[in-house]
């Protein structure tokens, strides 16, 4: 009769071996699976809809026509991720497979801060990473709209490094996006002939002369104080122009 401790030792010795065999069998079985379907999940946060599931599937199949039915072991998941990162609105992508052979794609979209628009409707976005991003046929983001005297060369250039005007617009748009009050109140930014900025608010019939982007944080703070402590008593439609161009001052022009 075997001693109980011998059975216990034998069990502990055999269990890891059995586990390894099971894992090896499952790995072999999984590698023999064929791609069954492509399942796409686009991150819905931020309320963005630049990319559709069909866009993703079309992009994948454009260079992988025979992907469905192809053995999982022959699919390069890293290459698929790099392919999808070519879509200019994609910030992050993860591609993996399930035990059933489905290819899962999870995407996160880039966040726009401002939309530059030309009179003919062409334009582009400036995103949170400070990049130029094309408009989308699927979706228009509700962000700060920018128009006026802006060179059309930016439709082709994709960098802010050699574009001081766009760098200034990005700076202001980022500060507005980080402040809920400003984001709710400022809807349009106009670039005048002197390459200075003028804001059009959502509420009120006045124009806000901002000047250049120097001391922008102080200017925005002065504007908030004026709105909260000045216009709330005087009325939103009392002034034609509100100027922040002068240091530590808010100069108003009545209608």
Legacy VTK file of the C-alpha trace (Angstrom):
# vtk DataFile Version 3.0
C-alpha trace
ASCII
DATASET POLYDATA
POINTS 255 float
0.000 0.000 0.000
1.383 3.357 -1.055
1.906 5.912 1.580
-0.350 9.021 1.368
2.600 11.372 1.113
3.839 9.550 -2.001
0.480 10.182 -3.713
0.628 13.861 -2.774
4.161 14.251 -4.133
3.242 12.413 -7.336
0.234 14.674 -7.823
2.299 17.836 -7.399
4.923 16.540 -9.818
2.428 15.497 -12.491
0.125 18.545 -12.344
2.604 21.020 -13.930
3.415 18.469 -16.633
-0.262 17.971 -17.444
-0.791 21.737 -17.479
2.111 22.229 -19.901
0.720 19.527 -22.191
-2.746 21.117 -22.155
-1.339 24.569 -22.930
0.827 23.176 -25.715
-2.161 21.363 -27.204
-4.323 24.494 -27.057
-1.542 26.626 -28.562
-1.150 24.174 -31.440
-4.898 24.035 -31.936
-5.136 27.855 -31.885
-2.309 28.243 -34.400
-4.233 26.014 -36.780
-7.328 28.223 -36.555
-8.301 30.280 -39.581
-9.357 33.928 -39.381
-13.106 33.829 -38.954
-14.083 37.526 -38.909
-12.869 41.079 -38.233
-14.493 42.745 -35.238
-13.860 46.465 -34.770
-14.374 48.556 -31.646
-13.858 52.326 -31.896
-13.470 54.096 -28.547
-16.652 56.193 -28.143
-15.184 58.590 -25.579
-14.974 62.318 -26.413
-18.003 61.851 -28.696
-15.809 61.461 -31.789
-16.922 59.579 -34.909
-14.194 60.284 -37.463
-13.689 56.575 -38.150
-16.343 53.967 -38.911
-16.058 50.203 -38.578
-16.355 49.933 -42.347
-13.397 52.327 -42.784
-11.263 50.032 -40.635
-12.349 46.848 -42.401
-11.779 48.441 -45.814
-8.294 49.597 -44.795
-7.326 46.131 -43.555
-8.713 44.249 -46.552
-7.193 46.725 -49.030
-3.810 45.088 -48.385
-4.991 41.754 -47.028
-7.611 40.542 -49.489
-7.362 36.920 -48.357
-7.322 37.623 -44.620
-10.630 35.859 -43.920
-9.841 32.147 -43.899
-6.096 32.682 -43.503
-4.386 30.697 -40.685
-3.953 32.807 -37.551
-0.309 31.719 -37.322
0.399 33.403 -40.674
-1.115 36.790 -39.767
1.240 39.626 -38.794
-0.670 41.537 -36.115
2.017 44.205 -35.747
1.806 44.919 -39.487
-1.978 45.304 -39.185
-1.533 47.819 -36.355
0.990 49.824 -38.373
-1.372 49.777 -41.352
-4.234 51.222 -39.297
-1.981 53.905 -37.811
-1.750 55.282 -41.350
-5.315 56.553 -40.879
-4.672 60.166 -39.781
-7.457 60.194 -37.169
-6.139 57.106 -35.314
-4.186 57.737 -32.105
-3.780 54.185 -30.810
-4.665 50.715 -32.096
-4.494 47.196 -30.689
-5.047 44.071 -32.809
-5.410 40.613 -31.282
-7.220 37.324 -31.848
-9.769 35.354 -29.850
-9.862 31.610 -29.252
-12.575 31.398 -31.917
-10.345 32.872 -34.602
-11.902 36.350 -34.689
-9.517 39.269 -35.200
-10.364 42.073 -32.774
-9.373 45.669 -33.515
-9.585 48.347 -30.804
-9.055 51.958 -31.885
-8.703 55.273 -30.094
-9.153 58.471 -32.095
-7.144 61.678 -31.967
-8.837 64.613 -30.265
-9.283 67.824 -32.306
-8.903 71.234 -30.653
-9.630 73.613 -33.531
-11.027 73.467 -37.060
-9.441 75.778 -39.643
-11.889 76.559 -42.451
-11.355 78.338 -45.782
-14.180 80.087 -47.712
-14.542 77.142 -50.128
-15.101 74.695 -47.263
-11.654 73.115 -47.349
-9.623 73.063 -44.169
-8.132 70.872 -41.464
-8.052 70.236 -37.731
-5.350 70.961 -35.189
-5.411 68.042 -32.761
-4.374 67.719 -29.120
-0.935 66.421 -30.139
-0.256 69.626 -32.081
-0.627 67.911 -35.456
-2.454 68.937 -38.606
-5.278 66.465 -39.209
-7.583 66.328 -42.267
-11.309 66.927 -42.081
-13.557 63.874 -42.127
-16.452 63.044 -44.429
-18.033 61.088 -41.571
-18.077 63.632 -38.778
-17.620 67.306 -37.882
-16.262 67.948 -34.401
-17.758 70.744 -32.304
-14.555 72.616 -31.580
-13.236 76.155 -31.952
-13.707 77.300 -35.573
-10.851 79.356 -37.037
-10.984 81.421 -40.241
-9.660 84.626 -41.769
-6.230 85.416 -43.177
-4.658 81.952 -43.062
-2.357 80.721 -45.821
-3.650 77.814 -47.896
-0.191 76.238 -47.884
-1.106 74.629 -44.566
-3.424 72.273 -46.455
-0.271 70.522 -47.708
2.172 71.141 -44.854
1.728 68.770 -41.907
3.980 70.347 -39.286
3.651 73.322 -36.938
7.419 73.739 -36.645
7.646 76.168 -39.574
4.201 77.697 -39.031
4.224 80.305 -36.215
0.598 81.270 -36.900
-0.652 77.700 -36.489
1.515 77.276 -33.399
-0.203 80.336 -31.888
-3.664 79.025 -32.823
-2.802 75.673 -31.247
-1.619 77.403 -28.063
-4.862 79.388 -27.713
-7.090 76.431 -28.638
-5.374 74.238 -26.044
-5.866 76.834 -23.302
-9.533 77.181 -24.230
-10.044 73.409 -24.265
-8.629 73.159 -20.744
-11.081 75.754 -19.376
-14.764 74.776 -19.331
-15.963 78.394 -19.117
-13.912 79.553 -22.106
-14.816 76.447 -24.098
-18.505 77.146 -23.555
-18.241 80.839 -24.432
-15.731 81.146 -27.300
-16.895 79.568 -30.557
-14.918 81.270 -33.330
-11.429 82.708 -33.821
-10.773 85.145 -36.664
-7.275 85.989 -37.944
-7.263 89.593 -39.197
-5.031 91.199 -41.832
-2.406 92.016 -39.171
-2.254 88.342 -38.145
-3.854 89.227 -34.821
-6.727 87.338 -33.234
-10.374 88.246 -32.702
-12.848 85.986 -30.926
-16.573 85.679 -31.591
-18.467 84.560 -28.457
-21.528 82.317 -28.327
-23.440 84.819 -26.194
-23.540 88.540 -26.962
-23.082 90.564 -30.153
-19.596 91.884 -29.458
-16.159 91.090 -30.888
-13.226 90.311 -28.593
-9.940 91.868 -29.726
-7.244 89.548 -28.415
-4.144 90.801 -30.246
-1.301 88.285 -30.562
-0.821 85.244 -28.326
1.502 86.987 -25.852
0.377 86.837 -22.198
-2.590 84.780 -23.350
-3.248 83.252 -19.926
-3.568 86.715 -18.357
-5.825 87.902 -21.183
-8.131 84.909 -20.798
-8.267 85.407 -17.033
-9.147 89.097 -17.485
-11.864 88.117 -19.953
-13.377 85.636 -17.504
-13.414 88.235 -14.724
-15.036 90.756 -17.063
-17.720 88.278 -18.105
-18.477 87.129 -14.579
-18.270 90.493 -12.816
-18.912 93.031 -15.560
-21.257 91.814 -18.268
-23.460 89.976 -15.797
-24.495 93.410 -14.472
-24.199 95.580 -17.583
-25.794 93.137 -20.023
-24.350 90.937 -22.784
-25.412 93.215 -25.652
-24.228 96.556 -24.263
-20.853 96.579 -26.067
-19.723 96.362 -29.668
-16.101 95.540 -28.945
-14.129 94.192 -25.989
-10.360 94.637 -26.277
-7.748 92.655 -24.352
-4.798 94.029 -26.327
-3.699 96.447 -23.613
-1.712 95.111 -20.672
-3.875 94.225 -17.652
-6.871 96.079 -19.094
-10.239 95.294 -20.609
-11.260 98.188 -22.861
-14.859 98.218 -24.081
-16.511 100.126 -26.927
-20.237 100.770 -26.545
-22.664 100.314 -29.408
LINES 1 256
255 0 1 2 3 4 5 6 7 8 9 10 11 12 13 14 15 16 17 18 19 20 21 22 23 24 25 26 27 28 29 30 31 32 33 34 35 36 37 38 39 40 41 42 43 44 45 46 47 48 49 50 51 52 53 54 55 56 57 58 59 60 61 62 63 64 65 66 67 68 69 70 71 72 73 74 75 76 77 78 79 80 81 82 83 84 85 86 87 88 89 90 91 92 93 94 95 96 97 98 99 100 101 102 103 104 105 106 107 108 109 110 111 112 113 114 115 116 117 118 119 120 121 122 123 124 125 126 127 128 129 130 131 132 133 134 135 136 137 138 139 140 141 142 143 144 145 146 147 148 149 150 151 152 153 154 155 156 157 158 159 160 161 162 163 164 165 166 167 168 169 170 171 172 173 174 175 176 177 178 179 180 181 182 183 184 185 186 187 188 189 190 191 192 193 194 195 196 197 198 199 200 201 202 203 204 205 206 207 208 209 210 211 212 213 214 215 216 217 218 219 220 221 222 223 224 225 226 227 228 229 230 231 232 233 234 235 236 237 238 239 240 241 242 243 244 245 246 247 248 249 250 251 252 253 254
